[in-house]
Amino acid sequence: MLWRMALILTSALLAACSSRPPAPLDCHQALEALEQQIHRDIGISLGNSIDNLPALRSDRFVESWLTEPLEQPQAQALIAYMAALAKRAWQLEWAQLSPEQQLAWESRLATQAPQSELPLTHCLEQQQSTYQQQWQHTISQLQGQEPDDDYQDWARVLGLYPLLKGPFKHAVEKEQARLTADWQAHIHSQDDALYLPDDHAIAPPWPTADALGLPQFSAAQWQQLAMAYAPQWQIAARDPANQPGRVEYIQDEQLTVNTDKPSYYHFVSFGRHHRQTTTQLNYLLWFSERPKLSRFDWVAGQHDALLFRIHLDQRGELLAMDSVHLCGCWYQLMLPEGRGYTAQAQGEPVMMQRVTSALPVRLQVSADEHHIVGVAAASEPSSASQAIALTALPWDRLYQLSESPAPNNSDKSLPNYSFKSAFNREGIVPGSQRPERWFFWPMGVADAGSLRRLGDHAIAFVGKRYFDQARLLETLGVE
């Protein structure tokens, strides 16, 4: 009887404990819990998360500053930059959670947000204010973080990288020679399609900069600058594989490209070059496929995207241009005449072309492979017989593709819908995998050939090099 009573009492206590609601969380705890859920369920959208600082995000621009001694103005400007990146990323990720997940998280918060704010916004701003007040401690924590490395060192060990890097370098040089020949042999044709940005603007006056050298444009002025320098794209074929379109989901499952809605995506990023901060204007075309050009074409497959970037110095003048496919493949550097350049003597070579310094430019794009094979001033006459308008879309739209109703919220800065991203939990575009990944893995590039999110673009097989490397132009020998 005593044993039965003890068993009943123990069961009752366990049931009482299991029925208790989870302990309430303060903002720091709540953000860390939500970040773990986002890592697990949808993946990080922008930047890199930071241990014990969930209301900040990092990138390679940030990492370049953390290797230097920082005075208070620079440190606080850096924290402000990271806070803005984090807020933008959290908003995109929050919008991809289901309404049930959002409500479950909000219900665990110990602090109450003002009625005019979404709880997530309240927590982010509360934590970011603390980081600014304790800026020395915050910078110390940041400097203890490991730098982002998208190369898999274990793959290089298992793949005998020291033995294979020579043949890979030779293959890269051979491919670059082919592309250089395509550039030199390019002939304009009336069969080309000319895609023109549908918005026009005049570049705003260059503003003052903060302690990091970041131009203090308003949101409207950033948009104006992007529209002013948006390139034209002359594409050497008109079949569906060569028509840029808008990325969409069909029935929330299959990612597709709607070529009935010609579009380009744009965003702004930042770099550093010889003691100055540079502004980078990025423009992306997305195609439905890279079609097969031979029976055993291991770089062909669904989805292809071409990213073109303009580097402006701290006066807003052209420094350089470059491009890469969204897989991180086929990086090429384009320098205006007169810009000093010393080619690298070691490591993987870079394909460099001399181009016009007039902005905006017209980019000649090859059929099927979608390489830039020529650059001219947009003011020059075009041989194309057909002009098609391109709609400008923000890069962040790629994280907001599939809409479904979500609970109303009073914070108008956050989406009122739940969305689906073009990138999966690993930051890869689903369906864009290429057969080449089975051949190139010994170079340490994960899932080579697949389209991927910003910040994950390793652009060299020999050595280590990134498209968003803060001092990339310096590293490549641009003066």
N, C-alpha and C positions, 0 to 999 in steps of 0.2 A: 504493500500500500504506500509506504514511504517513497519507494522508487517511482511509483506511478505519479504521485503528487509532485515529486521533484522534476520528472519528465514534463508534466503538464505545465509547471511553473516556468521551466526553461523555454519551452515552446512558446508560451505566452510572451516572455521577455523578448525572444528573437523576433516574434511577429510584430511587437510594438516597435522595436528598433528598425525593422525593415519598412515600416509604414511611415517613419519620420521623413519629412521632406529633406532634400540635400541641404547642407549648410549654405547660408548665403555667402556670396563672394564680393570682395571689394573690386574696384575697377581693374587693378593690376592682375589679380587672380582671374577675374572674368575674361580679360583679354587673352591671357595665356591659355585658358581653357578653350576659348573660341578659336584661337590660332591652331591649337592641336587638332581640333575638329576640321578646320579648313585644310590643313595639311593632309589629313586622312581622307576627306570626302571629295574635295574639289581641286586642291593644289593651290599654291601661291601664284597670284596673277602678276604682280609687278614687284621688282626689288627682291631683296633677301631679308628674311626675318632675323632677329637678333636675340640671343639668349638674354632673358631678364629685362629686355627693353621692348615690350610688344607693341608700343605705340610709335616705334620708329622702324623704318626700312632702310636698307643700305644698297648701294650699287658700286660699280667700279670707280665712278667719279668720287664718291664718298671715300672709298678705300685709298685713293691717291692722296687725299688730305690727311688721313690718319697716320701717315708715315712721317709727318712734319710736325714741328712744334706749333701750337695754335694759341694765339692771343684770344682774349675774351670775345671781341667782335667776330672773328673768324669762327670760333667754336660755336657761338650762338647762331650765327648764320648757317653753319653746317647742320646744327640740330634742327633749325627751322626748315631747311631743305629736306631733311630726312622725315620730318613730321608731315610735310606736305605730300611727299611720296607715299608715306604710310596711309594717310587719310584717303588719298585717291585709291590705293590698292584695297584697303579695307572696304570702301564703298562698293568696289567691283565685286569683291568676294562675298560681302554680305548679301548683295543682290542675287547671288547664285544659290544661296541657301533657301530651303523651302520655308513657307510661312510658319510651319510647325517648329522648325529648328530655330527660327528667329525668336518666336514667342517663348520657347523653352529656355533660351539663353537669357532673355530679358527677365524672366521670372526668378532667376537665381541672383540677380544683382542686389546687393545690400543697400546701395545708395540709390536715391530717387533722382532721376533727371528732371530738369524743368520741363513744363508742358510744351515749351517751344522747341525742344531738342529731342532727337532720337537718342535713346540710351547709349548706343554705340558712339555717336558723336560726342556726347557728354564725357564718356570714359576716355576717349582719345584725347580730347582737349585737356581734361584734368591731368592725365599722365604727362602729356607734352609740356604743360606748364611746369610741372615738377622737374622734368628733365632740364628745362631752361634755367630754373632757379638753381639747380645743383649741377651746373654745366661742367665743372671740373670733374666731378665724380662720373658724370655721363660720358665724357670724352675718355676718361680712364677705362671705363667698361668697354667702350667701343674699340679702343686700341688693343684690347685683349682678345678680340675676335679673330678667328682665322680668315684670311682672304678667300674670296670665292674662287673655286677651281673646278671647271667643268670637264677637265680631262680625267680619265680613269687610269691612274698609275698602275693599278693591278693588271689592267688589260695590256699595258705596255710591257710589263714584266712577263706575263704569260705569252704574249704575242711576239716576244723576241725583238722588241723595238730597236735596240742598238744595231741589230743585223739588218733589219728591214727598212730603216729610215732612208738609207741610200737609194734603194730602188724606188721608194715612194717619192723622194725628191726628184729623181729623174723623170718619173711619170708626171709630176706636177709641171716641171719645166717643159715637157713635151706638150701637155695640154695648153699651157700658156702660149707656146709658140703657135699652136693652131688658132687660138682665139685672137692673137695679134694679127695673124694672116687674115682672119675674117674681118677685123677692123679695117685693115688696109685695103681689102678687096671690096668693101661694101659699096653698093650702087643703089641710089635712090630709085624708086619705082612708083608709077602711078597706081599700081595695085596696092600700095601701102595704105593702111588706115591711120589717120592722124587723130589722136585723142587729145582734146583740149580741156583744161580745167574750166568749169562753168562759172567760177567766181573769179573776179579780178580785183586787185587792190594795189595801192601804192604803199611801198614800205614806209612804216612810221619812222620818225626821227629816232636815232639811237639814244636810249635813256642813260641815266646814271646807273651805276652798278653797286651791289652790296659788297660786304667785306670779302666775299669769295670771288668777286668779279662777275656775278650773275646779273644780267640786265634786268632792270625792274620795270618790265612791261606789264600793263594790265592784261587781263584775259582777252579783251577785245583786240588789243594791240598785238598780242601773240598770234591771234587768228589772222589779223591783217598781214603780219609779216609772212606767215606760212602761205597765204594766198598770193602775195606779191611775187614770191619766188617759186611757186609751184611750176614744175616743168611740163612741157608738152611731151607726148610719147608717140613716135611714129613707128608702127609695128608692121613688119614685112609680110603679113598674111592676114586674111579676114575669116578664116575658118574658126569654129568654136574654141579650139584649143589655144587660139591666139587672141581671144577677146577677153579683156579684163572685166571682172564683174564684182558683184556684191556677195559676200559670204553669208550663207543662210543655212538653216537646218530644215530638212523635210521631215515633218511629223516628229520633231525632237530627236531624231535618230541619225539620219544620214546627212553629213555635212556636204553642201554643194555650193556651186558658184553660179549665181543668177546673172547671166550675160545680157539679159534684157535691161539690167540696171548698171551700166558702166560706171565704175566708181574707183576712187583711189583713197587710201588711208594715210593719215599724216600724224606726226607727233614731233615734239621738241626734246632734244637731249643736250648734254653738255660734255665738253672735254677740256683738256689742258694742253697748251702748246707754248713752250719757252716762256714761262712765267706769266702767261695770260690764260684766262678762261675763255673757251670757244663755245659758240652756240651752234648746234647742229640741227638743221631742218631735214626731217626724214619723210620720204614719200614712198608708198608701197602700192604696187599693182599685184592683183591676185588672179591667177588663171586656174581653170578647172583641171588642167593636167599638163604634164610634160610628156608628150606622146612618144611612143617608141619610134626610133629612127633606124633600128635594125632588129634582127630576130633576138639577139642577146643583148639588149640595151638595159644595163643594170641601174641606170640613173633615171629611167622613165617611171612614171606612176601618177597616181591621182594628186591633184593640187600642185601648184607651183606659184611662187611669189617672188617678185623682184623688188629689192629695197635700194633706193637711191638716196644719198645723203649729201647735203651741202654744209661745209664748215665755214663759219664766219668768225672773224677775229673780234677783238673787243671794241672795234670801231664800226663793226657791221660790214666789213669788207671781205670779199671772197678770199679764203685761204686755200681751200682744196675741195674736191668732190670725190666720192667713192661710192661703191655699190657692192652688194652681196645678195645672193639668194637667201630666202628665209630659212634654208637649211644650214646656213653658214658656209655654203660652197661658193667657189668662183669669185673670191674677193678681187676687186680691181680698183686701183687708185688713178684718179684723173686730176692732173695739176695744170693750172693756167700757165701760159708762157711767161717765163721770167721768174717763176717760183723756184728757188733753189732746191736741189734734190741730190742726195748721195745714196745710190743703191746699196743695199745690204751686201756685205761680202760673205756672211755666214747665214745658216738657217735656210728656211724655205723662201725662195724668191717671191717677189710681188710683181704683178703685171701693172705697168704704169703707162698711161697715155697722156700726151699734151693736148689740151682742149682750150676752147674759148673762155675768156674771163667774163663775158657778158651774161648777165642774169636778167630774166630767166632763160633757161636753155631748152632746146629740143633734143630729146634722146632718141636715137635710132635703135630699135630693139629687133633682134633677129627672130625669125619664125621658129616656133617649136622649142628651141633651147632657151629663148628669152634672155639672151645676153645683150648688154649694151655694146653696140658695135660702131657707134659714132655719136658725137656731141656737136651741136651747132647752136648759135644764138637763135632764140625763138623768133626774133625779128626777121630772120632770113626767110626768103620764100621757100615753100615746101612743094615737093613734087607730088604729094598725095592728092588724089582726086576726091577723097571723102573725108570729112571732118565730123567727129563724134564728140559730144559733150561728156565730160567726166564729172561726176558728183563727188565733192569732197566730204569725207567722213573721218571723224576722229578715230585714232587707233583703239581707244577704249571701247568702241562699238563692237569690236571682235569678242569682247567678254559679255556682250548683251544681245545675243542673237535670238534666243527663243523666249518669248514673253509668255507669262501666265499671271493672272491676277494675284496680288498679294495684299495683305492688310494695309489700310490707309495709315500713313504716318504724317506727322506735322512738320517734319524736316524736309523742306522742298529741295534741298541739295542732294538728297538721296533718291534713288529710283523708287517708284511706287509699284514695281513689278519684280518678279523673280526671273532670272535669266539663265541661259546656258552659254558656256564659253566655246570658242573655236579650239581651245587647247584643253587637253585632258589633264589629269592629276599630275602627270610627269612633265607637263609643259610642252607636249608634242601634239601636233595636229593629227587627230585620228584619221587613218586611211592614207596618210602621206608617206608611210614607210617605203623604203627602196631596197631592192636586192643588194645594193652596194654595201649595206651595213654588215653583211656576212664576210666581205673582203677587207673592209677598212678598219675593223675593230682593233687590230694590233696597234694602231696609231693612237688609241686612247680616246677617240671621239665617240661618245655614246650615240647609238642609233643614227649613224652617219646617213645623210640624205633626207632625213625627216624634217619637215618644217617645225619650227619651235618658237617658244616665247622669247621676248626681249631679255637680254642678259645671258642667254645660253648659247651664244653663237661663237663657238671656237672656229677660227678661220684659217688654221694651218694644221696640216698633218705632221709636219716636222717641226719640233719645238712647240712652244705654246704661244698663242696669239688670239686675241678676242676682238670682235667688231666694236664692243663698247669699252675697250681698254682706254683709260682716260688719256694717256700719252701715246696713243697709237701712231699719230703722224710723226712725232719725234722719233719713235722706235723705228719707223720705216725710213727715216732719213730726210724728211721734209724740213726745209730750213724756214 
